[in-house]
Amino acid sequence: MTNVQDLFPVNVAESELEDYSVTDAGWYAVDDAEKIVLGPFVSLEECERAIRERSRPPV
C-alpha cells in the first residue's frame, strides 16, 4: 500500500506567488516539502475538504 503524504492548508498571498510557483492567490494544499498538491481554493473550508477527500482510502 502506498503511503499518503500529509497535506496542509496554506493561504498563499499575492506577494508569495513566485515562492510557490503559482499564478493565483488563495488556499492550497501543500505536502511536507511545501510543494503545491491541490488548489487554489477560495476558502480554508474548501481546501480542508479536498485534503480529506484525497486522503480517503479508495473504495
Summary of the structure (lengths in Angstrom):
residues: 59
radius of gyration: 11.8
end to end distance: 13.6
largest distance: 40.2
contacts: 140
relative contact order: 0.24
helix: 32%
strand: 27%
